[in-house]
Amino acid sequence: MIEAIGLTKRYGKTVAVDNLSFAVEPGRVTGFLGPNGAGKSTTMRMMLGLDRPTAGQVLIDGKPYAQLDRPLRTVGALLDAKWVHPNRSARAHLQWMAKSNGLPDRRVDEVLDLVGLSKVAKRRAGGFSLGMSQRLGIAGALLGDPKVLLFDEPVNGLDPEGILWIRQFMQGLAADGRTVLVSSHLLSEMAVTAQDLVVIGRGKLISQSSTTEFVERSTENTVKVRSPHADKLGAMLVDKGFTVSEEDDGSLVVAGVTSDEIGDIAAASGVVLHELSPQRGSLEQAFMQLTGDSVEYHAELAETGK
Ligand SMILES: Nc1ncnc2c1ncn2[C@@H]1O[C@H](COP(=O)(O)OP(=O)(O)OP(=O)(O)O)[C@@H](O)[C@H]1O
């Protein structure tokens, strides 16, 4: 379990993380979602004791990182897959990590096997593709068999096969009962990966809920209806207080109602329907709307050339 409590980080005048409180539960993949610059990496660095909060704190299984007895056995992280020494082999890299953390050498072969790198273990890590580097980074995070795992934008730049592998791997780790927090700036990716979502914008918490709830709440649901009696049906729906608009082709788009309700209303008054289809706004649209403020902020930064 991870708990952020009033977490705040300022860099000079920039408030990178602003009074953030949320909890990440074990046994689930939790997506940490926000546009670029929202404060995700800063938050993760504070979770790992790599950055000191200006105010507030983060607890990992009830303790701040600095007070963990055996940090690598409690929390593992993939922050930047390219930080390995390029001339070291994958195995040598992990052996060095294991040794400096008092972990047995046999664990190196176990994690290499877990991430599917056993066959290339002797190759220089510097020659690895991005997907292989990510796997090596994940192997490093798993060395201490930690209950809590943090992944910062793990699928950035990967091909579809690599994305699928990481997604399924993270879901497997959560199914083992681990706490898995994964950051991303793409809601569409998180919608198929994470069960829970912590959404931030401009360092502030926007929402914490299950992914299903978030998607349902944030995508506007409408129903498209085609009927030879569209006028009559439209008038009835307006009478009942629904918002109805008419498309160029004569079909109706009705907001705030389910297709079941429209079907019932139509049947009760003998209105023939030719089409009755629920429509869903795109996830990315919903996300942009919710974090609109922080996206504007990003545009401002771009304008000032930062
Ligand atoms: N060391 C630092 N010094 C000054 N400002 C920083 C530092 N690290 C981050 N920031 C600023 O804090 C804000 C949050 O950055 P952060 O990298 O945490 O966001 P992010 O959500 O991880 O975005 P990205 O996906 O682009 O990495 C940004 O405005 C960034 O410029």
PDBQT file of the ligand as one rigid body, heavy atoms in Angstrom, charges set to zero:
ROOT
HETATM    1  N1  LIG A 401      14.433  19.222 -10.725  1.00  0.00    +0.000 N 
HETATM    2  C1  LIG A 401      13.507  20.101 -11.120  1.00  0.00    +0.000 A 
HETATM    3  N2  LIG A 401      13.758  21.438 -11.061  1.00  0.00    +0.000 NA
HETATM    4  C2  LIG A 401      12.833  22.337 -11.430  1.00  0.00    +0.000 A 
HETATM    5  N3  LIG A 401      11.598  22.014 -11.887  1.00  0.00    +0.000 NA
HETATM    6  C3  LIG A 401      11.289  20.725 -11.982  1.00  0.00    +0.000 A 
HETATM    7  C4  LIG A 401      12.219  19.693 -11.603  1.00  0.00    +0.000 A 
HETATM    8  N4  LIG A 401      11.624  18.479 -11.794  1.00  0.00    +0.000 NA
HETATM    9  C5  LIG A 401      10.380  18.754 -12.277  1.00  0.00    +0.000 A 
HETATM   10  N5  LIG A 401      10.178  20.091 -12.394  1.00  0.00    +0.000 N 
HETATM   11  C6  LIG A 401       8.943  20.741 -12.851  1.00  0.00    +0.000 C 
HETATM   12  O1  LIG A 401       7.877  20.206 -12.106  1.00  0.00    +0.000 OA
HETATM   13  C7  LIG A 401       6.723  20.000 -12.925  1.00  0.00    +0.000 C 
HETATM   14  C8  LIG A 401       6.300  18.539 -12.856  1.00  0.00    +0.000 C 
HETATM   15  O2  LIG A 401       7.259  17.741 -13.541  1.00  0.00    +0.000 OA
HETATM   16  P1  LIG A 401       7.198  16.152 -13.601  1.00  0.00    +0.000 P 
HETATM   17  O3  LIG A 401       8.369  15.695 -14.415  1.00  0.00    +0.000 OA
HETATM   18  O4  LIG A 401       7.038  15.604 -12.244  1.00  0.00    +0.000 OA
HETATM   19  O5  LIG A 401       5.862  15.906 -14.400  1.00  0.00    +0.000 OA
HETATM   20  P2  LIG A 401       5.344  14.591 -15.118  1.00  0.00    +0.000 P 
HETATM   21  O6  LIG A 401       3.881  14.549 -14.861  1.00  0.00    +0.000 OA
HETATM   22  O7  LIG A 401       6.147  13.431 -14.713  1.00  0.00    +0.000 OA
HETATM   23  O8  LIG A 401       5.568  14.932 -16.621  1.00  0.00    +0.000 OA
HETATM   24  P3  LIG A 401       6.353  14.134 -17.758  1.00  0.00    +0.000 P 
HETATM   25  O9  LIG A 401       5.435  13.056 -18.173  1.00  0.00    +0.000 OA
HETATM   26  O10 LIG A 401       6.538  15.204 -18.808  1.00  0.00    +0.000 OA
HETATM   27  O11 LIG A 401       7.651  13.677 -17.126  1.00  0.00    +0.000 OA
HETATM   28  C9  LIG A 401       7.108  20.504 -14.299  1.00  0.00    +0.000 C 
HETATM   29  O12 LIG A 401       6.680  21.826 -14.414  1.00  0.00    +0.000 OA
HETATM   30  C10 LIG A 401       8.602  20.416 -14.298  1.00  0.00    +0.000 C 
HETATM   31  O13 LIG A 401       9.147  21.368 -15.179  1.00  0.00    +0.000 OA
ENDROOT
TORSDOF 0
